[in-house]
Amino acid sequence: MAKTVNLYQAKTHLSKLVERAARGEEVIIAKAGEPRARLVPLARPVKQRKPGDWKGRLVIGPDFDAPLPEEILAAFEGRR
């Protein structure tokens, strides 16, 4: 649940509030009891994928896309 602080408290304790947000807590900043801003952690940078990174580490069987056995297909379709 987000913690709500008034604008004066936010100005006075900004560094503490930033640390709380960095740890994952959401802080709502309000003025006269009305929410005005939200302090949230930054999203972690997404590592760029490199094609071929898993080459030699993953093996897909020759029957990967073969039809399912009838009893398994029936279970998926709810026909037990």
Phi and psi restraints in degrees (range 20) as a CNS / XPLOR table:
assign (resid 1 and name C) (resid 2 and name N)
       (resid 2 and name CA) (resid 2 and name C) 1.0 -74.6 20.0 2
assign (resid 2 and name N) (resid 2 and name CA)
       (resid 2 and name C) (resid 3 and name N) 1.0 144.4 20.0 2
assign (resid 2 and name C) (resid 3 and name N)
       (resid 3 and name CA) (resid 3 and name C) 1.0 -93.4 20.0 2
assign (resid 3 and name N) (resid 3 and name CA)
       (resid 3 and name C) (resid 4 and name N) 1.0 134.6 20.0 2
assign (resid 3 and name C) (resid 4 and name N)
       (resid 4 and name CA) (resid 4 and name C) 1.0 -106.4 20.0 2
assign (resid 4 and name N) (resid 4 and name CA)
       (resid 4 and name C) (resid 5 and name N) 1.0 130.4 20.0 2
assign (resid 4 and name C) (resid 5 and name N)
       (resid 5 and name CA) (resid 5 and name C) 1.0 -128.6 20.0 2
assign (resid 5 and name N) (resid 5 and name CA)
       (resid 5 and name C) (resid 6 and name N) 1.0 151.9 20.0 2
assign (resid 5 and name C) (resid 6 and name N)
       (resid 6 and name CA) (resid 6 and name C) 1.0 -82.1 20.0 2
assign (resid 6 and name N) (resid 6 and name CA)
       (resid 6 and name C) (resid 7 and name N) 1.0 165.5 20.0 2
assign (resid 6 and name C) (resid 7 and name N)
       (resid 7 and name CA) (resid 7 and name C) 1.0 -58.2 20.0 2
assign (resid 7 and name N) (resid 7 and name CA)
       (resid 7 and name C) (resid 8 and name N) 1.0 -40.7 20.0 2
assign (resid 7 and name C) (resid 8 and name N)
       (resid 8 and name CA) (resid 8 and name C) 1.0 -62.0 20.0 2
assign (resid 8 and name N) (resid 8 and name CA)
       (resid 8 and name C) (resid 9 and name N) 1.0 -46.3 20.0 2
assign (resid 8 and name C) (resid 9 and name N)
       (resid 9 and name CA) (resid 9 and name C) 1.0 -61.3 20.0 2
assign (resid 9 and name N) (resid 9 and name CA)
       (resid 9 and name C) (resid 10 and name N) 1.0 -40.0 20.0 2
assign (resid 9 and name C) (resid 10 and name N)
       (resid 10 and name CA) (resid 10 and name C) 1.0 -62.8 20.0 2
assign (resid 10 and name N) (resid 10 and name CA)
       (resid 10 and name C) (resid 11 and name N) 1.0 -42.4 20.0 2
assign (resid 10 and name C) (resid 11 and name N)
       (resid 11 and name CA) (resid 11 and name C) 1.0 -66.2 20.0 2
assign (resid 11 and name N) (resid 11 and name CA)
       (resid 11 and name C) (resid 12 and name N) 1.0 -39.0 20.0 2
assign (resid 11 and name C) (resid 12 and name N)
       (resid 12 and name CA) (resid 12 and name C) 1.0 -71.5 20.0 2
assign (resid 12 and name N) (resid 12 and name CA)
       (resid 12 and name C) (resid 13 and name N) 1.0 -36.1 20.0 2
assign (resid 12 and name C) (resid 13 and name N)
       (resid 13 and name CA) (resid 13 and name C) 1.0 -119.4 20.0 2
assign (resid 13 and name N) (resid 13 and name CA)
       (resid 13 and name C) (resid 14 and name N) 1.0 32.1 20.0 2
assign (resid 13 and name C) (resid 14 and name N)
       (resid 14 and name CA) (resid 14 and name C) 1.0 -56.3 20.0 2
assign (resid 14 and name N) (resid 14 and name CA)
       (resid 14 and name C) (resid 15 and name N) 1.0 -45.5 20.0 2
assign (resid 14 and name C) (resid 15 and name N)
       (resid 15 and name CA) (resid 15 and name C) 1.0 -62.8 20.0 2
assign (resid 15 and name N) (resid 15 and name CA)
       (resid 15 and name C) (resid 16 and name N) 1.0 -37.6 20.0 2
assign (resid 15 and name C) (resid 16 and name N)
       (resid 16 and name CA) (resid 16 and name C) 1.0 -67.4 20.0 2
assign (resid 16 and name N) (resid 16 and name CA)
       (resid 16 and name C) (resid 17 and name N) 1.0 -40.0 20.0 2
assign (resid 16 and name C) (resid 17 and name N)
       (resid 17 and name CA) (resid 17 and name C) 1.0 -66.6 20.0 2
assign (resid 17 and name N) (resid 17 and name CA)
       (resid 17 and name C) (resid 18 and name N) 1.0 -37.8 20.0 2
assign (resid 17 and name C) (resid 18 and name N)
       (resid 18 and name CA) (resid 18 and name C) 1.0 -63.5 20.0 2
assign (resid 18 and name N) (resid 18 and name CA)
       (resid 18 and name C) (resid 19 and name N) 1.0 -41.3 20.0 2
assign (resid 18 and name C) (resid 19 and name N)
       (resid 19 and name CA) (resid 19 and name C) 1.0 -63.5 20.0 2
assign (resid 19 and name N) (resid 19 and name CA)
       (resid 19 and name C) (resid 20 and name N) 1.0 -40.3 20.0 2
assign (resid 19 and name C) (resid 20 and name N)
       (resid 20 and name CA) (resid 20 and name C) 1.0 -63.6 20.0 2
assign (resid 20 and name N) (resid 20 and name CA)
       (resid 20 and name C) (resid 21 and name N) 1.0 -42.7 20.0 2
assign (resid 20 and name C) (resid 21 and name N)
       (resid 21 and name CA) (resid 21 and name C) 1.0 -64.5 20.0 2
assign (resid 21 and name N) (resid 21 and name CA)
       (resid 21 and name C) (resid 22 and name N) 1.0 -39.4 20.0 2
assign (resid 21 and name C) (resid 22 and name N)
       (resid 22 and name CA) (resid 22 and name C) 1.0 -62.7 20.0 2
assign (resid 22 and name N) (resid 22 and name CA)
       (resid 22 and name C) (resid 23 and name N) 1.0 -28.3 20.0 2
assign (resid 22 and name C) (resid 23 and name N)
       (resid 23 and name CA) (resid 23 and name C) 1.0 -83.2 20.0 2
assign (resid 23 and name N) (resid 23 and name CA)
       (resid 23 and name C) (resid 24 and name N) 1.0 0.0 20.0 2
assign (resid 23 and name C) (resid 24 and name N)
       (resid 24 and name CA) (resid 24 and name C) 1.0 110.8 20.0 2
assign (resid 24 and name N) (resid 24 and name CA)
       (resid 24 and name C) (resid 25 and name N) 1.0 -5.1 20.0 2
assign (resid 24 and name C) (resid 25 and name N)
       (resid 25 and name CA) (resid 25 and name C) 1.0 -82.4 20.0 2
assign (resid 25 and name N) (resid 25 and name CA)
       (resid 25 and name C) (resid 26 and name N) 1.0 143.4 20.0 2
assign (resid 25 and name C) (resid 26 and name N)
       (resid 26 and name CA) (resid 26 and name C) 1.0 -96.8 20.0 2
assign (resid 26 and name N) (resid 26 and name CA)
       (resid 26 and name C) (resid 27 and name N) 1.0 133.3 20.0 2
assign (resid 26 and name C) (resid 27 and name N)
       (resid 27 and name CA) (resid 27 and name C) 1.0 -120.8 20.0 2
assign (resid 27 and name N) (resid 27 and name CA)
       (resid 27 and name C) (resid 28 and name N) 1.0 126.3 20.0 2
assign (resid 27 and name C) (resid 28 and name N)
       (resid 28 and name CA) (resid 28 and name C) 1.0 -99.4 20.0 2
assign (resid 28 and name N) (resid 28 and name CA)
       (resid 28 and name C) (resid 29 and name N) 1.0 130.0 20.0 2
assign (resid 28 and name C) (resid 29 and name N)
       (resid 29 and name CA) (resid 29 and name C) 1.0 -104.5 20.0 2
assign (resid 29 and name N) (resid 29 and name CA)
       (resid 29 and name C) (resid 30 and name N) 1.0 125.4 20.0 2
assign (resid 29 and name C) (resid 30 and name N)
       (resid 30 and name CA) (resid 30 and name C) 1.0 -119.0 20.0 2
assign (resid 30 and name N) (resid 30 and name CA)
       (resid 30 and name C) (resid 31 and name N) 1.0 151.8 20.0 2
assign (resid 30 and name C) (resid 31 and name N)
       (resid 31 and name CA) (resid 31 and name C) 1.0 -123.6 20.0 2
assign (resid 31 and name N) (resid 31 and name CA)
       (resid 31 and name C) (resid 32 and name N) 1.0 121.4 20.0 2
assign (resid 31 and name C) (resid 32 and name N)
       (resid 32 and name CA) (resid 32 and name C) 1.0 56.0 20.0 2
assign (resid 32 and name N) (resid 32 and name CA)
       (resid 32 and name C) (resid 33 and name N) 1.0 38.0 20.0 2
assign (resid 32 and name C) (resid 33 and name N)
       (resid 33 and name CA) (resid 33 and name C) 1.0 80.5 20.0 2
assign (resid 33 and name N) (resid 33 and name CA)
       (resid 33 and name C) (resid 34 and name N) 1.0 -3.3 20.0 2
assign (resid 33 and name C) (resid 34 and name N)
       (resid 34 and name CA) (resid 34 and name C) 1.0 -102.3 20.0 2
assign (resid 34 and name N) (resid 34 and name CA)
       (resid 34 and name C) (resid 35 and name N) 1.0 121.8 20.0 2
assign (resid 34 and name C) (resid 35 and name N)
       (resid 35 and name CA) (resid 35 and name C) 1.0 -57.6 20.0 2
assign (resid 35 and name N) (resid 35 and name CA)
       (resid 35 and name C) (resid 36 and name N) 1.0 131.9 20.0 2
assign (resid 35 and name C) (resid 36 and name N)
       (resid 36 and name CA) (resid 36 and name C) 1.0 -119.9 20.0 2
assign (resid 36 and name N) (resid 36 and name CA)
       (resid 36 and name C) (resid 37 and name N) 1.0 -30.0 20.0 2
assign (resid 36 and name C) (resid 37 and name N)
       (resid 37 and name CA) (resid 37 and name C) 1.0 -151.2 20.0 2
assign (resid 37 and name N) (resid 37 and name CA)
       (resid 37 and name C) (resid 38 and name N) 1.0 161.4 20.0 2
assign (resid 37 and name C) (resid 38 and name N)
       (resid 38 and name CA) (resid 38 and name C) 1.0 -128.8 20.0 2
assign (resid 38 and name N) (resid 38 and name CA)
       (resid 38 and name C) (resid 39 and name N) 1.0 129.3 20.0 2
assign (resid 38 and name C) (resid 39 and name N)
       (resid 39 and name CA) (resid 39 and name C) 1.0 -104.0 20.0 2
assign (resid 39 and name N) (resid 39 and name CA)
       (resid 39 and name C) (resid 40 and name N) 1.0 116.5 20.0 2
assign (resid 39 and name C) (resid 40 and name N)
       (resid 40 and name CA) (resid 40 and name C) 1.0 -131.5 20.0 2
assign (resid 40 and name N) (resid 40 and name CA)
       (resid 40 and name C) (resid 41 and name N) 1.0 160.0 20.0 2
assign (resid 40 and name C) (resid 41 and name N)
       (resid 41 and name CA) (resid 41 and name C) 1.0 -69.4 20.0 2
assign (resid 41 and name N) (resid 41 and name CA)
       (resid 41 and name C) (resid 42 and name N) 1.0 150.7 20.0 2
assign (resid 41 and name C) (resid 42 and name N)
       (resid 42 and name CA) (resid 42 and name C) 1.0 -69.3 20.0 2
assign (resid 42 and name N) (resid 42 and name CA)
       (resid 42 and name C) (resid 43 and name N) 1.0 146.9 20.0 2
assign (resid 42 and name C) (resid 43 and name N)
       (resid 43 and name CA) (resid 43 and name C) 1.0 -69.6 20.0 2
assign (resid 43 and name N) (resid 43 and name CA)
       (resid 43 and name C) (resid 44 and name N) 1.0 142.4 20.0 2
assign (resid 43 and name C) (resid 44 and name N)
       (resid 44 and name CA) (resid 44 and name C) 1.0 -69.1 20.0 2
assign (resid 44 and name N) (resid 44 and name CA)
       (resid 44 and name C) (resid 45 and name N) 1.0 142.3 20.0 2
assign (resid 44 and name C) (resid 45 and name N)
       (resid 45 and name CA) (resid 45 and name C) 1.0 -62.6 20.0 2
assign (resid 45 and name N) (resid 45 and name CA)
       (resid 45 and name C) (resid 46 and name N) 1.0 139.8 20.0 2
assign (resid 45 and name C) (resid 46 and name N)
       (resid 46 and name CA) (resid 46 and name C) 1.0 -86.3 20.0 2
assign (resid 46 and name N) (resid 46 and name CA)
       (resid 46 and name C) (resid 47 and name N) 1.0 127.7 20.0 2
assign (resid 46 and name C) (resid 47 and name N)
       (resid 47 and name CA) (resid 47 and name C) 1.0 -71.3 20.0 2
assign (resid 47 and name N) (resid 47 and name CA)
       (resid 47 and name C) (resid 48 and name N) 1.0 130.0 20.0 2
assign (resid 47 and name C) (resid 48 and name N)
       (resid 48 and name CA) (resid 48 and name C) 1.0 -66.8 20.0 2
assign (resid 48 and name N) (resid 48 and name CA)
       (resid 48 and name C) (resid 49 and name N) 1.0 134.7 20.0 2
assign (resid 48 and name C) (resid 49 and name N)
       (resid 49 and name CA) (resid 49 and name C) 1.0 -82.1 20.0 2
assign (resid 49 and name N) (resid 49 and name CA)
       (resid 49 and name C) (resid 50 and name N) 1.0 143.2 20.0 2
assign (resid 49 and name C) (resid 50 and name N)
       (resid 50 and name CA) (resid 50 and name C) 1.0 -115.2 20.0 2
assign (resid 50 and name N) (resid 50 and name CA)
       (resid 50 and name C) (resid 51 and name N) 1.0 119.6 20.0 2
assign (resid 50 and name C) (resid 51 and name N)
       (resid 51 and name CA) (resid 51 and name C) 1.0 -56.3 20.0 2
assign (resid 51 and name N) (resid 51 and name CA)
       (resid 51 and name C) (resid 52 and name N) 1.0 136.3 20.0 2
assign (resid 51 and name C) (resid 52 and name N)
       (resid 52 and name CA) (resid 52 and name C) 1.0 90.2 20.0 2
assign (resid 52 and name N) (resid 52 and name CA)
       (resid 52 and name C) (resid 53 and name N) 1.0 1.7 20.0 2
assign (resid 52 and name C) (resid 53 and name N)
       (resid 53 and name CA) (resid 53 and name C) 1.0 -58.6 20.0 2
assign (resid 53 and name N) (resid 53 and name CA)
       (resid 53 and name C) (resid 54 and name N) 1.0 -31.8 20.0 2
assign (resid 53 and name C) (resid 54 and name N)
       (resid 54 and name CA) (resid 54 and name C) 1.0 -95.6 20.0 2
assign (resid 54 and name N) (resid 54 and name CA)
       (resid 54 and name C) (resid 55 and name N) 1.0 7.9 20.0 2
assign (resid 54 and name C) (resid 55 and name N)
       (resid 55 and name CA) (resid 55 and name C) 1.0 -57.7 20.0 2
assign (resid 55 and name N) (resid 55 and name CA)
       (resid 55 and name C) (resid 56 and name N) 1.0 127.4 20.0 2
assign (resid 55 and name C) (resid 56 and name N)
       (resid 56 and name CA) (resid 56 and name C) 1.0 86.1 20.0 2
assign (resid 56 and name N) (resid 56 and name CA)
       (resid 56 and name C) (resid 57 and name N) 1.0 -8.9 20.0 2
assign (resid 56 and name C) (resid 57 and name N)
       (resid 57 and name CA) (resid 57 and name C) 1.0 -105.6 20.0 2
assign (resid 57 and name N) (resid 57 and name CA)
       (resid 57 and name C) (resid 58 and name N) 1.0 -9.8 20.0 2
assign (resid 57 and name C) (resid 58 and name N)
       (resid 58 and name CA) (resid 58 and name C) 1.0 -132.3 20.0 2
assign (resid 58 and name N) (resid 58 and name CA)
       (resid 58 and name C) (resid 59 and name N) 1.0 132.6 20.0 2
assign (resid 58 and name C) (resid 59 and name N)
       (resid 59 and name CA) (resid 59 and name C) 1.0 -123.2 20.0 2
assign (resid 59 and name N) (resid 59 and name CA)
       (resid 59 and name C) (resid 60 and name N) 1.0 128.3 20.0 2
assign (resid 59 and name C) (resid 60 and name N)
       (resid 60 and name CA) (resid 60 and name C) 1.0 -105.7 20.0 2
assign (resid 60 and name N) (resid 60 and name CA)
       (resid 60 and name C) (resid 61 and name N) 1.0 125.1 20.0 2
assign (resid 60 and name C) (resid 61 and name N)
       (resid 61 and name CA) (resid 61 and name C) 1.0 -64.0 20.0 2
assign (resid 61 and name N) (resid 61 and name CA)
       (resid 61 and name C) (resid 62 and name N) 1.0 154.0 20.0 2
assign (resid 61 and name C) (resid 62 and name N)
       (resid 62 and name CA) (resid 62 and name C) 1.0 -65.2 20.0 2
assign (resid 62 and name N) (resid 62 and name CA)
       (resid 62 and name C) (resid 63 and name N) 1.0 -20.8 20.0 2
assign (resid 62 and name C) (resid 63 and name N)
       (resid 63 and name CA) (resid 63 and name C) 1.0 -100.0 20.0 2
assign (resid 63 and name N) (resid 63 and name CA)
       (resid 63 and name C) (resid 64 and name N) 1.0 19.9 20.0 2
assign (resid 63 and name C) (resid 64 and name N)
       (resid 64 and name CA) (resid 64 and name C) 1.0 -52.5 20.0 2
assign (resid 64 and name N) (resid 64 and name CA)
       (resid 64 and name C) (resid 65 and name N) 1.0 -45.3 20.0 2
assign (resid 64 and name C) (resid 65 and name N)
       (resid 65 and name CA) (resid 65 and name C) 1.0 -105.0 20.0 2
assign (resid 65 and name N) (resid 65 and name CA)
       (resid 65 and name C) (resid 66 and name N) 1.0 21.3 20.0 2
assign (resid 65 and name C) (resid 66 and name N)
       (resid 66 and name CA) (resid 66 and name C) 1.0 -71.1 20.0 2
assign (resid 66 and name N) (resid 66 and name CA)
       (resid 66 and name C) (resid 67 and name N) 1.0 153.6 20.0 2
assign (resid 66 and name C) (resid 67 and name N)
       (resid 67 and name CA) (resid 67 and name C) 1.0 -59.0 20.0 2
assign (resid 67 and name N) (resid 67 and name CA)
       (resid 67 and name C) (resid 68 and name N) 1.0 146.7 20.0 2
assign (resid 67 and name C) (resid 68 and name N)
       (resid 68 and name CA) (resid 68 and name C) 1.0 -74.1 20.0 2
assign (resid 68 and name N) (resid 68 and name CA)
       (resid 68 and name C) (resid 69 and name N) 1.0 151.6 20.0 2
assign (resid 68 and name C) (resid 69 and name N)
       (resid 69 and name CA) (resid 69 and name C) 1.0 -60.7 20.0 2
assign (resid 69 and name N) (resid 69 and name CA)
       (resid 69 and name C) (resid 70 and name N) 1.0 149.4 20.0 2
assign (resid 69 and name C) (resid 70 and name N)
       (resid 70 and name CA) (resid 70 and name C) 1.0 -55.7 20.0 2
assign (resid 70 and name N) (resid 70 and name CA)
       (resid 70 and name C) (resid 71 and name N) 1.0 -42.4 20.0 2
assign (resid 70 and name C) (resid 71 and name N)
       (resid 71 and name CA) (resid 71 and name C) 1.0 -65.5 20.0 2
assign (resid 71 and name N) (resid 71 and name CA)
       (resid 71 and name C) (resid 72 and name N) 1.0 -35.7 20.0 2
assign (resid 71 and name C) (resid 72 and name N)
       (resid 72 and name CA) (resid 72 and name C) 1.0 -72.7 20.0 2
assign (resid 72 and name N) (resid 72 and name CA)
       (resid 72 and name C) (resid 73 and name N) 1.0 -42.7 20.0 2
assign (resid 72 and name C) (resid 73 and name N)
       (resid 73 and name CA) (resid 73 and name C) 1.0 -60.5 20.0 2
assign (resid 73 and name N) (resid 73 and name CA)
       (resid 73 and name C) (resid 74 and name N) 1.0 -41.1 20.0 2
assign (resid 73 and name C) (resid 74 and name N)
       (resid 74 and name CA) (resid 74 and name C) 1.0 -63.1 20.0 2
assign (resid 74 and name N) (resid 74 and name CA)
       (resid 74 and name C) (resid 75 and name N) 1.0 -39.7 20.0 2
assign (resid 74 and name C) (resid 75 and name N)
       (resid 75 and name CA) (resid 75 and name C) 1.0 -65.0 20.0 2
assign (resid 75 and name N) (resid 75 and name CA)
       (resid 75 and name C) (resid 76 and name N) 1.0 -41.2 20.0 2
assign (resid 75 and name C) (resid 76 and name N)
       (resid 76 and name CA) (resid 76 and name C) 1.0 -63.2 20.0 2
assign (resid 76 and name N) (resid 76 and name CA)
       (resid 76 and name C) (resid 77 and name N) 1.0 -36.3 20.0 2
assign (resid 76 and name C) (resid 77 and name N)
       (resid 77 and name CA) (resid 77 and name C) 1.0 -89.4 20.0 2
assign (resid 77 and name N) (resid 77 and name CA)
       (resid 77 and name C) (resid 78 and name N) 1.0 0.4 20.0 2
assign (resid 77 and name C) (resid 78 and name N)
       (resid 78 and name CA) (resid 78 and name C) 1.0 76.7 20.0 2
assign (resid 78 and name N) (resid 78 and name CA)
       (resid 78 and name C) (resid 79 and name N) 1.0 25.0 20.0 2
assign (resid 78 and name C) (resid 79 and name N)
       (resid 79 and name CA) (resid 79 and name C) 1.0 -104.9 20.0 2
assign (resid 79 and name N) (resid 79 and name CA)
       (resid 79 and name C) (resid 80 and name N) 1.0 19.0 20.0 2
